[in-house]
Amino acid sequence: MKEWTKNQLHRLRIASIINSDKRNQYIIKHQIFREVGENFFFQPRFIPSDPKLIKFHNNVIVTSNVTFVTHDIFHLGLNHLKRGDFCYQAGCIEVMDNVFIGCNTTILSNVKIGPNALIAAGSVVTKDVPAGTVVAGVPAKVIGTFEEYIKKREKNNGLYTTDALWEKFDQEKNNESKK
């Protein structure tokens, strides 16, 4: 079976697996990506058309609806301009150790995400993410450090019931409205 056809069948199969743990098992068993380290969690239901252009190191969490853009097809439009013969453009993405990628993030090609990095939900990563940083926005920019984030989480650590979360939420919102 041709590699392209095999890739497309894997993409369909992964999209149909509702349980994220089973989806992870399938991804690892079939070596979908170029490389996957230990403690890897991949929640998206859709993988890019060129998954072999992506490497994940250890302790990486990819949350829902994250998009990895490993190529563009703009050459098709450029070739209609009759100004040359433009080629398909593609690039790699590498995600180092201890990285968390928030929901609805888009990561463009030729990007390396350094170790101990957190990418906030909804970000668009257009360039390398430095080690030990928190990035957010469109395009993503450094807004803090990984250590600052850990310290903030340590202060708010604990198991909460639904009622306790609402109580905390209401208290914070009431305090904000009094300002």
N, C-alpha and C positions, 0 to 999 in steps of 0.2 A: 504494500500500500504506500502511495506517495506520502511524503512528510507533510505536505500541506493538507491533504485529506485527513490524515491521522490527527493533526492539530485541530482541525475543525470538528472532528468527532469528539475529541477530548473536551473542547470548548462547550459543545452541546451537552455532554454528559455532566460536566461540572455545573453548568447552569441549572440542570434538572435535580441536583442533589440539594435538598432543602436543609438538611442537618449540616451545620458548619463543621462539626467534628468529623463526620464522614467525608465531607468535601476535602478537608485537610488530609485525611488518610489517602484519598484518591490522588490528590496532587503529589504527595510524597511518593506513593507506590509507583506512579507512572512517570515520575521525574519530569513533571510538566515544565518547571522553570529550569534555568541553567544550573542553579544551585539553591538548596534550601538547608539551612542550619538546624540546630536543635531548638526546641521550644518555639516552634513556628506556628502562628495562628493566622489564617487567611479567611476572612468572613465574606468578601465579595463573591457574588454568584457568577460574575463574568470575568474572564481573563483576557488579556490582550491577544491579538492575532499572532504576535511574535514573542511568546513567553520565554523562549530560550535566550532572549536578550536581557533577562532580569535575573539578578542574583540576590538572594536573601541570606544573611548571616544568622547568627544565633539570637534567640530571644526577640523576635520581631513579631509585632502585632499589627495586622492590617485590618481595619474595621470596615464596616459596610459601605458599599458604593464608592470605593476608592478606584480611580482609573489610572492605569499606567499607559502612557502614550509612547510607544517605542518607534513610531514612524509617522510620516505624513504622506498624503497622496497628492499634494499640491502640484507635483510635477505634471499631473494630468491637465490641470488648468493652464500651467505655464506653457506646455507644449502646444496648446491651441493659439498662443500668441505668435507662433511661427518665428520665434527669436532664438532658436537653438533647440537642442534635444536634451531636455532636462530629465534627470533620473530620480527614481524612488529614493527618498531619504529615510534613514533609520539610525537608531542609536541605542546604546545600552543604558540600563539603570542598575545601580548597585546600592543595596540597603545594608548597612553595617550592623554590628551588635547593639542590642538594647534600644530598639527604635519602636516608637508607637506612632502610627499614622491614623489620624482622625477621620471620621465619616466624611464622605463627599469630597475628598481631596483628589486633586489631579496632579500627577507627577509626569513631567515631560521628559523626553529622551536626553541622553548625555548628562544625567544628573547622578551624583553620588551623595547619599545621605550618610553623614558621619555617625560614629557610635554615640550612644547616649543622647539621642535626639528625639524630640517630640514635635510632631507636625499637627497643628490645630485643625479642627474640622473645617471643611470648606476652603482650605488653602489651595493655591495653585503654585506648585514648586517648579520654577523655571531655571534654577541654578543650584549648584551644590549647597548642601546644608552643613554648616560647620559642626564638628563634634561638640557635644555637651550643650546644645542650644535648644530653645523652644522657638519655633517659627510659626507665623500665622499671616493670613491675608492673601490678597491678589494683587501683585505677585507676593509670595511668601517672603517675609522679612523677619529677622531675629527680634523677638520681643522679650526674651529672658533666657535664663540658663536652666539646664536640666536639674541642677542641684537646688535652685530656688523653687522649682516646681515640686520636687520631692519634699522639701521642707514644708511647703504649703499643704501638700497632701497629708503629711504626718500630723499636722495640726487638726485636720478635719477627718482623721481616720476613725473608722468605727462602723459597726453594722447598724443600720437603721431600719425601722419598720416604716411602712407607708405613712402611718399617723405621725411618727416622729419627724419624718422628712417634711410633711406639711406644716407641722408646728415650727420647725426651724425656718422654713420658707416664709411663713406668715410673720414671724418675728423679724427677720431680715428686711422684709418689705415694709413693715410698719416703722422700723427704725429709719429706713431710707425716706419715707414720706414725712417724717418729723423734721428732717433736715431742711 
